[in-house]
Amino acid sequence: MCGIVAGVSTRNIVPILIEGLRRLEYRGYDSCGIALHQDGELRRARSTARVTELQASADTDRLAGGTGIAHTRWATHGAPLVHNAHPHFSPGPRRARADAGQDAGEASGISAVGRVGLVHNGIIENHDELRAALTAKGYEFVTQTDTEVIAHLVDHHYTGDLLEAVQQAIPQLRGAYAIAVFCRDEPHRVVGARHGSPLVLGVTVGDFGRGAETFLASDAMALAGVTDQIVYLDDGDVADLQLGKYWLLHAESDGRWRRIERPVRTVVAHTGAAELGPYRHYMQKEIFEQPKAIADTLDAVAGVAPDLFGDAAHRVFDRIDSVLILACGTSYYSGSVAKYWLESIARIPTQVEIASEYRYRDSVPNPRTLVVTISQSGETADTLAALKHARSLGMNDTLTICNVATSAMVRECALAYITRAGVEIGVASTKAFTTQLVGLFLLTLALAKTRGHLDDAAEARHLQALRHLPVAVQAVLALEPHIIAWADEFARKENALFLGRGMHYPIALEGALKLKEISYIHAEAYPAGELKHGPLALVTAQMPVVAIAPNDALLQKLESNLQEVRARGGELFVFADADTRIHSGDGIRVIRMPEHYGALSPILHVIPLQLLAYHTACARGTDVDKPRNLAKSVTVE
């Protein structure tokens, strides 16, 4: 959600800023902009189209400069209109402009009068009160955004030193922010700060304090091809970027600032992952990358042991007596599947909480709980906040399942399992989800072994099933032509119902989420046994019902639920294991899965649901990789 790129150099950095924005497009956005220090003033271009159109505007108007900031915005405060797009300028209060003979200029367009320019990720919760105070001081607001408040606030504190102005402004902000600020009066300087939203610093050499060029970005991927030397900023850090050098400062609890050093890490961004190759969309590419992603995630696993999760894992696993899983969206559904595994295989009580709800309710903490967070990006704001809340309640044994080894989530948790899904561009998660399930299954086995519920024979069977999983997933992907035929029918519908039982109920939820995310078809999921408790009222011939039918202990119960649908004239679309007794017939269509996969069956059964959502969206002509109103990385609450 939202993206920042900024830099200070002796060369023209417009191509770097534009390419950085392009690399961040996968996060989702509805406007974009760029601003440069050029010819003694701040100049900018903004657009509500794609980064390609922004580049065309910058080229046409010959934007160039060695100091600049750029942004992709996902609208929160204020509609996605050009005048609300970042960067935002502050020309100063009315009186100061009148004394200088200046006008506020246009709210949008290539050029505007401004002393301070700023881009911002996050949400400022006290923006209304700050807006009122700044208006009283003569500042005029031309947008509906919370970000404009920060620009005016920095300008208000500016007396010739941009760093000092930022240091005075940020204690007045409540909420989450990552900012990059520059000033007309200091042509070779950018100041960045973070609290609750990710921000990294990139340098062209690894020695602290010396870099021929310095950059800021919300994601190291934005700087791929420019530098692989990355400094991860912590909450409370401020970065002062100047030509050939940078400084870092940190705000202490007493309000004082101290100079700090953060390690420079070599981060290799896999730029090749951004190439579509033979695929129509990134989502399709990522669906078909799942066999490799799963194999890569399992690559270093020779056996089941706590140390897969960190050196201290054995001591932690010995002392815990319950598990609390915190996650959002698709990651929450992976945690919901894991609850079945953890309780049935590891025999450990498990609770799964939606992270955005958990910290706002009264709960009963247990200091012997393992708190498990799940996040693709490792920067999910709600999950990070829930993790900190759990720790504040005395639950300090923490573990994350995450796809980004350098993320805030990994740094915040004592233990971690890093999935190897690679970069996921499509907003609707696919390979990140299945690799999360693999990581959670390994956690289940490790806890089961620690607790004495996994003998050598069972361990060998589970490991064999895991190693065969990439081949099994490949066989499911071969069903794509049959699923395309179903998608053509779904594309004409406006509602759908998904049914599952047991550990396949969260998979039904995930299937419904995928369909609504990218095809905009309203979809709901229910445990199949709940049909007669309300959802059956919705069933008509116009309501396709998707059922997940593995050959497990609940199959007979599920068959009865399917008969309830047929008796009401509903159309059934069933993904059934090969050895079930469910057959195609009047009002029921069946696609047979290649094999039954026992405890790991949820991983196989989610694949056809991903394909169904994808091909339905293609048939409806939606923007599959960038669905409306959604962002890839949700870094605000």
C-alpha positions in Angstrom: 0.0 0.0 0.0 1.6 3.2 -1.2 5.2 3.4 -2.2 8.0 5.9 -1.6 11.2 6.4 -3.6 13.6 9.4 -3.0 17.2 10.2 -3.5 20.1 12.6 -3.6 22.7 12.3 -6.3 24.9 14.3 -8.7 23.1 12.8 -11.7 19.6 13.1 -13.0 17.6 10.6 -10.8 14.2 10.9 -12.6 14.8 7.5 -14.3 15.7 5.9 -11.0 12.6 7.4 -9.3 10.3 6.3 -12.1 11.7 2.8 -12.3 11.4 2.6 -8.5 7.7 3.4 -8.7 7.3 0.9 -11.4 8.8 -1.8 -9.2 6.3 -0.8 -6.5 3.2 -1.0 -8.7 2.4 -4.5 -7.4 1.5 -2.9 -4.0 -1.5 -1.3 -5.6 -2.2 2.4 -6.1 -4.6 4.9 -7.7 -2.4 7.9 -8.3 1.3 8.6 -8.5 3.7 11.6 -8.6 7.3 12.8 -8.7 8.9 16.0 -7.6 12.5 17.4 -8.3 14.6 20.2 -7.2 15.2 21.9 -10.5 16.4 25.4 -11.4 16.1 26.7 -7.9 12.5 25.5 -7.4 10.5 22.4 -6.6 8.7 21.0 -9.7 6.4 18.1 -9.9 4.2 15.9 -12.0 1.2 13.9 -10.8 -1.2 11.5 -12.4 -4.2 9.3 -11.6 -3.2 7.0 -14.4 -0.3 4.5 -14.3 3.4 5.2 -13.8 3.9 5.0 -17.6 1.7 8.1 -18.0 3.6 9.8 -15.2 6.8 9.2 -17.0 5.4 10.6 -20.2 4.4 13.8 -18.4 7.9 14.1 -16.8 9.6 13.6 -20.2 7.3 16.1 -22.0 8.0 18.8 -19.4 11.7 17.9 -19.1 11.7 17.2 -15.4 15.2 16.6 -14.2 17.3 16.9 -11.1 19.6 15.2 -8.7 17.4 15.5 -5.7 13.8 14.2 -5.7 10.9 12.3 -4.2 8.3 10.1 -5.8 5.2 8.2 -4.6 2.4 5.8 -5.5 -0.7 6.5 -3.5 -3.6 4.3 -2.4 -6.3 6.7 -1.4 -7.4 6.9 2.3 -8.1 10.5 3.0 -9.5 12.2 -0.1 -10.6 10.8 -3.4 -8.0 9.5 -5.9 -7.8 12.8 -7.8 -4.7 14.6 -9.1 -4.8 17.4 -6.5 -4.8 14.7 -3.7 -1.8 12.9 -5.3 1.6 13.1 -3.7 4.1 14.8 -3.6 2.5 17.6 -1.6 4.0 21.0 -1.4 3.7 23.7 1.3 4.3 27.2 -0.1 4.2 28.6 3.4 1.5 30.7 5.2 -0.5 33.4 3.3 1.4 36.3 5.0 4.8 34.9 4.1 3.8 34.4 0.5 2.4 37.9 0.2 5.6 39.3 1.7 7.6 37.3 -0.9 5.3 38.3 -3.8 4.4 34.6 -4.3 1.1 32.9 -5.1 0.2 29.4 -4.0 0.2 28.3 -7.6 -1.8 25.4 -9.0 -2.8 22.5 -6.8 -1.8 20.1 -9.6 0.2 20.0 -12.8 3.9 20.1 -13.6 4.9 23.1 -11.6 3.8 24.7 -8.4 5.2 27.1 -5.9 6.4 25.3 -2.8 9.1 25.6 -0.2 8.7 22.1 1.3 7.8 19.0 -0.7 6.8 15.7 1.0 5.6 12.1 0.3 4.0 10.0 3.0 2.9 6.4 3.7 0.5 5.8 6.6 -2.3 7.6 8.3 -2.1 10.6 10.6 -4.9 10.2 13.1 -4.8 13.7 14.5 -4.8 15.5 11.1 -8.1 17.4 11.8 -6.7 19.0 14.9 -3.4 19.9 13.2 -5.2 21.2 10.2 -7.2 23.6 12.3 -4.1 24.8 14.1 -2.2 25.4 10.9 -5.1 27.1 9.2 -5.2 29.5 12.1 -1.5 30.2 11.4 -2.3 31.2 7.8 -1.7 27.9 5.9 -4.1 27.1 3.1 -5.1 23.5 2.4 -5.8 22.5 -1.2 -6.3 18.8 -0.6 -8.5 16.5 1.5 -5.4 14.4 2.6 -3.9 13.9 6.0 -0.4 14.2 4.3 -0.7 17.9 3.4 -0.8 18.5 7.2 2.7 17.1 7.5 4.1 19.3 4.7 2.7 22.5 6.3 3.8 21.4 9.7 7.4 20.9 8.5 7.3 24.2 6.7 6.0 25.9 9.9 9.0 24.6 11.9 11.5 25.4 9.1 14.1 28.0 9.9 16.9 27.0 7.6 17.6 23.4 8.7 15.3 20.7 7.2 16.4 18.0 9.7 15.6 20.3 12.6 12.2 21.1 11.1 11.4 17.4 10.7 12.6 16.6 14.3 10.3 19.3 15.6 7.3 18.2 13.5 7.1 14.5 14.0 6.5 14.5 17.8 3.3 16.3 17.0 2.0 13.4 14.7 -0.2 10.6 16.0 -0.5 7.6 13.8 1.7 5.7 11.3 4.0 7.3 8.8 7.0 6.9 6.6 8.0 10.2 5.0 10.5 11.7 2.7 10.9 15.5 2.7 12.9 18.0 0.7 13.2 21.7 0.6 13.6 24.4 -2.0 16.3 26.1 0.1 18.5 23.0 0.5 19.0 21.6 -3.0 21.0 18.5 -2.1 19.2 17.1 0.9 16.3 14.7 1.7 15.1 13.8 5.2 13.2 10.6 5.9 11.5 9.4 9.1 9.4 6.3 10.0 7.0 5.2 12.7 4.8 2.2 12.0 5.4 2.2 8.2 8.4 0.6 6.5 11.3 2.7 5.2 14.7 1.7 4.0 17.8 3.6 3.1 20.0 2.6 0.1 23.6 3.6 -0.4 26.0 2.9 -3.3 28.8 1.8 -0.9 28.6 -0.2 2.3 30.6 2.0 4.6 28.6 3.9 7.2 28.3 7.6 6.5 29.8 7.5 3.0 27.8 7.0 -0.1 28.2 8.6 -3.5 24.4 8.4 -3.8 21.8 7.9 -1.1 18.2 6.8 -1.5 15.0 6.2 0.5 12.3 3.7 -0.4 9.4 1.9 1.3 10.7 -1.4 -0.1 14.2 -2.5 -1.1 12.8 -3.8 -4.4 12.3 -0.2 -5.5 16.1 0.2 -5.5 17.0 -3.1 -7.4 19.5 -2.4 -10.0 20.6 0.9 -8.3 22.1 -0.5 -5.1 22.0 -3.7 -3.0 23.3 -2.0 0.1 20.3 -1.5 2.3 19.8 0.0 5.8 16.5 -0.9 7.5 15.2 1.9 9.6 13.5 1.2 12.9 10.5 3.1 14.4 11.7 6.4 15.7 14.6 6.7 13.2 15.3 9.8 11.1 17.6 9.7 8.1 19.4 12.8 6.8 20.5 12.2 3.2 23.0 14.6 1.6 25.4 14.4 -1.3 27.8 11.5 -0.7 26.8 11.0 3.0 24.0 10.3 5.4 23.3 10.3 9.1 20.8 8.4 11.2 19.2 9.7 14.4 16.8 8.0 16.8 14.2 9.6 19.1 14.5 8.5 22.7 11.6 8.2 25.1 12.6 11.5 26.8 12.4 13.4 23.5 16.1 13.7 23.0 17.8 12.6 19.8 21.0 10.6 19.5 23.2 9.6 16.5 23.0 5.9 15.7 24.3 3.4 13.3 22.3 0.6 11.7 23.9 -2.3 9.8 24.2 -2.1 6.1 22.9 -5.3 4.6 23.4 -6.7 1.2 19.9 -7.4 -0.2 19.5 -9.1 -3.5 16.2 -8.2 -5.2 15.2 -10.8 -7.7 14.4 -8.5 -10.6 13.7 -11.4 -12.9 10.6 -12.2 -10.8 8.9 -9.1 -12.4 9.0 -10.6 -15.9 5.8 -12.1 -17.1 7.3 -14.6 -19.5 4.6 -16.6 -21.3 1.8 -15.8 -18.8 -1.0 -13.4 -19.3 -1.0 -12.0 -15.7 1.3 -12.1 -12.7 -1.4 -14.0 -10.8 -1.4 -16.8 -13.4 2.4 -16.9 -13.3 2.4 -17.1 -9.5 -0.2 -19.9 -9.5 2.0 -21.9 -11.8 5.1 -21.1 -9.7 3.7 -22.9 -6.7 5.4 -26.3 -7.2 8.8 -24.5 -7.3 7.9 -22.2 -4.4 6.9 -25.2 -2.3 10.0 -27.1 -3.2 12.2 -24.0 -2.4 10.4 -23.6 0.9 11.2 -27.2 1.8 14.7 -27.1 0.3 16.7 -27.0 3.6 14.4 -29.4 5.5 16.2 -32.7 6.1 14.0 -33.6 9.1 11.6 -32.3 11.6 13.3 -30.4 14.4 12.6 -27.2 16.4 15.8 -25.6 15.1 14.1 -25.1 11.7 12.6 -22.1 13.5 15.7 -20.7 15.2 18.4 -21.6 17.7 16.1 -20.9 20.7 13.1 -22.8 19.4 13.8 -26.0 21.4 13.7 -24.2 24.7 10.6 -22.2 23.6 8.7 -25.3 22.4 9.5 -27.1 25.6 7.8 -24.5 27.8 4.7 -23.5 25.9 1.3 -25.0 26.4 -0.8 -23.2 23.7 -0.6 -21.3 20.4 -2.1 -18.0 19.4 -2.1 -17.2 15.7 -2.4 -13.6 14.6 -2.9 -12.7 10.9 -5.1 -10.8 8.4 -6.9 -11.7 5.2 -5.5 -14.7 3.3 -2.9 -15.3 6.0 -5.7 -15.6 8.6 -7.1 -18.4 6.5 -3.8 -20.2 6.5 -3.7 -19.9 10.3 -7.3 -21.3 10.4 -6.1 -24.4 8.6 -3.1 -24.7 10.9 -5.4 -24.7 13.9 -6.8 -28.1 12.7 -3.3 -29.5 12.3 -1.9 -28.2 15.6 -4.8 -29.5 17.6 -5.1 -32.9 15.8 -1.4 -33.7 15.2 0.5 -31.7 17.9 -2.4 -31.9 20.4 -1.8 -28.3 21.5 -4.7 -25.8 22.1 -4.7 -23.2 19.4 -6.5 -19.9 18.9 -6.6 -17.9 15.7 -7.3 -14.2 15.8 -7.9 -11.6 13.2 -5.0 -9.3 14.0 -7.0 -6.1 13.4 -9.5 -7.1 16.1 -7.3 -8.8 18.6 -5.7 -5.8 20.3 -9.0 -4.0 20.7 -10.7 -6.5 22.9 -10.1 -7.7 26.4 -8.4 -11.1 26.2 -7.0 -13.5 28.8 -3.2 -13.7 28.3 -1.2 -16.9 29.0 2.6 -16.3 29.3 3.2 -19.9 28.2 1.6 -19.2 24.8 3.6 -19.3 21.5 2.4 -16.2 19.6 2.6 -17.0 15.8 2.2 -14.2 13.3 1.7 -14.9 9.6 2.4 -12.3 6.9 3.6 -12.4 3.3 5.3 -9.0 3.4 6.2 -9.0 7.1 5.1 -5.3 7.2 1.3 -5.8 7.7 0.5 -3.0 10.1 -2.4 -4.7 11.9 -0.4 -7.9 12.5 2.6 -6.0 13.8 0.4 -4.0 16.2 -1.3 -7.2 17.4 2.2 -8.8 18.0 3.3 -5.8 20.1 0.0 -5.9 22.0 0.5 -9.6 22.8 4.0 -8.9 24.0 2.7 -6.1 26.2 0.4 -8.7 27.9 3.4 -10.8 28.8 3.4 -13.3 25.9 7.1 -13.0 24.8 7.5 -16.3 23.0 7.0 -15.2 19.4 7.4 -16.8 16.0 6.6 -15.6 12.5 5.9 -17.4 9.2 7.0 -14.8 6.6 8.1 -14.5 3.0 10.6 -11.6 3.6 13.6 -12.4 5.7 14.5 -8.7 6.2 11.0 -7.5 7.2 9.9 -5.9 10.4 7.9 -9.0 11.4 11.1 -11.1 11.3 13.0 -8.5 13.3 10.3 -8.3 15.9 9.8 -12.0 16.5 12.2 -14.2 18.4 11.8 -17.2 16.0 11.0 -17.4 12.3 10.4 -19.6 9.4 11.1 -17.9 6.1 9.1 -19.2 3.2 10.6 -19.1 -0.2 7.7 -18.0 -2.4 9.8 -15.3 -4.0 8.4 -11.9 -5.0 4.6 -12.0 -5.4 3.3 -9.2 -7.7 -0.4 -10.0 -8.0 -2.5 -8.4 -5.3 -4.4 -11.6 -4.7 -2.1 -13.9 -2.9 -1.5 -17.5 -4.2 2.0 -18.9 -3.8 2.5 -17.0 -0.6 -0.5 -18.7 0.9 0.5 -22.3 -0.1 4.0 -21.8 1.2 2.6 -20.4 4.5 0.7 -23.6 4.8 3.9 -25.6 4.3 5.7 -23.6 7.0 2.7 -24.0 9.4 2.7 -27.8 8.8 6.4 -28.0 9.6 5.7 -26.0 12.8 2.9 -28.5 13.6 5.3 -31.5 13.2 8.0 -29.8 15.2 5.7 -29.1 18.1 4.2 -32.6 17.8 7.7 -34.1 18.0 8.6 -31.9 21.0 5.4 -32.9 22.8 5.9 -36.6 22.1 3.0 -37.0 19.6 5.1 -37.8 16.5 6.9 -41.1 16.3 9.6 -41.8 13.7 7.3 -43.7 11.3 4.7 -40.8 11.3 7.5 -38.3 10.8 8.8 -40.2 7.8 5.3 -40.4 6.3 4.7 -36.7 6.7 8.1 -35.8 5.3 7.5 -38.0 2.3 4.2 -36.4 1.7 5.7 -32.9 1.9 8.5 -33.8 -0.6 5.9 -35.2 -3.0 3.8 -32.1 -2.7 5.3 -30.1 -5.7 4.6 -33.1 -8.0 1.0 -33.3 -6.6 0.4 -29.6 -7.1 1.7 -29.9 -10.7 -0.9 -32.6 -11.3 -3.7 -30.3 -10.0 -2.5 -27.4 -12.3 -3.1 -29.8 -15.2 -6.8 -29.4 -14.5 -6.8 -25.8 -15.8 -8.6 -26.5 -19.1 -11.6 -28.1 -17.2 -11.7 -25.1 -14.8 -11.7 -22.6 -17.6 -14.9 -24.1 -18.9 -16.5 -23.6 -15.4 -15.1 -20.0 -15.3 -17.0 -19.1 -18.4 -20.3 -19.9 -16.6 -19.2 -18.2 -13.4 -18.4 -15.0 -15.3 -22.2 -14.6 -16.0 -23.1 -14.8 -12.3 -23.1 -12.1 -9.6 -23.1 -14.3 -6.5 -21.5 -17.6 -5.5 -21.5 -19.9 -2.4 -18.5 -22.0 -1.3 -18.8 -25.0 1.0 -16.2 -26.9 3.0 -16.0 -29.0 6.1 -13.3 -29.4 8.8 -9.9 -28.1 7.7 -11.3 -27.5 4.2 -13.7 -24.8 5.5 -10.9 -22.2 5.6 -10.0 -23.2 2.1 -13.6 -22.5 1.1 -13.2 -19.1 2.7 -10.0 -18.5 0.7 -11.7 -19.6 -2.5 -14.6 -17.1 -1.9 -12.1 -14.3 -1.1 -10.2 -14.9 -4.3 -13.3 -14.8 -6.4 -14.6 -11.6 -4.9 -11.1 -9.9 -4.9 -10.4 -10.2 -8.6 -13.7 -10.9 -10.4 -15.9 -8.6 -8.2 -18.5 -11.4 -7.8 -20.1 -11.5 -4.4 -19.0 -14.8 -2.8 -19.6 -16.3 0.7 -18.2 -19.4 2.3 -19.8 -21.6 5.0 -19.2 -24.8 6.8 -21.4 -27.2 4.8 -23.2 -28.3 7.9 -24.4 -24.7 8.4 -26.5 -24.7 5.2 -29.8 -25.4 6.8 -29.1 -22.7 9.4 -29.6 -19.9 7.0 -27.5 -19.9 3.7 -29.9 -22.4 2.1 -32.3 -19.6 1.7 -30.0 -18.1 -0.9 -29.7 -21.2 -3.1 -31.3 -20.9 -6.6 -30.4 -21.9 -10.1 -28.6 -18.5 -10.3 -26.4 -19.2 -7.3 -23.5 -21.5 -8.2 -22.4 -23.6 -5.2 -18.7 -24.7 -5.1 -18.0 -27.6 -2.8 -14.7 -29.0 -1.7 -15.1 -32.8 -1.3 -12.0 -34.6 -0.1 -12.3 -38.3 0.7 -12.1 -37.8 4.4 -14.2 -38.7 7.5 -16.7 -35.9 6.7 -17.4 -37.0 3.1 -20.8 -38.7 3.9 -21.9 -35.6 5.8 -20.9 -33.4 2.9 -22.8 -35.6 0.4 -25.9 -35.0 2.5 -25.3 -31.2 2.4 -24.9 -31.4 -1.4 -28.3 -33.1 -1.7 -29.8 -30.2 0.2 -28.5 -27.9 -2.5 -29.8 -30.1 -5.4 -33.3 -30.4 -3.7 -33.6 -26.6 -4.0 -32.5 -26.4 -7.6 -29.0 -25.2 -6.9 -26.1 -25.8 -9.4 -23.2 -27.7 -7.8 -19.6 -27.4 -8.8 -17.6 -30.0 -6.9 -13.8 -30.5 -6.6 -13.8 -34.2 -5.5 -11.0 -36.6 -4.7 -10.5 -39.3 -7.3 -11.9 -42.0 -5.0 -15.1 -40.4 -3.9 -18.5 -41.6 -5.0 -19.6 -38.2 -6.2 -20.3 -38.1 -10.0 -21.4 -35.6 -12.5 -25.1 -35.5 -13.4 -28.1 -33.3 -13.5 -27.2 -30.1 -11.7 -23.9 -31.3 -10.5 -20.5 -31.0 -12.2 -17.4 -32.7 -10.8 -13.7 -32.1 -11.4 -11.7 -35.0 -9.9 -8.5 -34.2 -8.1 -5.5 -36.4 -9.0 -5.1 -37.9 -5.5 -6.2 -37.7 -1.9 -3.5 -36.1 0.1 -4.5 -36.6 3.8 -3.6 -33.9 6.2 -2.0 -31.8 3.3 -5.2 -31.9 1.2 -6.0 -28.2 1.9 -2.9 -27.2 -0.1 -4.0 -29.2 -3.1 -7.6 -28.1 -2.9 -6.9 -24.4 -2.9 -5.1 -24.6 -6.3 -8.3 -25.1 -8.4 -10.1 -22.4 -6.5 -7.3 -20.0 -7.4 -7.6 -21.0 -11.0 -11.4 -20.7 -11.0 -11.1 -17.1 -9.6 -8.4 -16.2 -12.1 -10.2 -17.4 -15.2 -13.5 -16.0 -14.1 -11.9 -12.6 -13.7 -10.3 -12.9 -17.1 -13.7 -13.8 -18.7 -15.1 -10.7 -17.0 -12.3 -8.5 -18.2 -11.2 -7.1 -14.8 -7.7 -5.9 -13.8 -6.5 -9.2 -12.4 -3.2 -8.1 -10.9 -4.4 -4.8 -9.6 -8.1 -5.2 -8.5 -9.9 -2.0 -7.6 -9.7 -0.6 -4.1 -7.1 -3.2 -3.0 -3.4 -3.0 -2.2 -0.8 -5.7 -1.9 0.9 -4.6 1.3 -1.4 -3.2 3.9 0.8 -1.0 5.9 -1.9 1.2 7.5 -4.6 0.2 9.9 
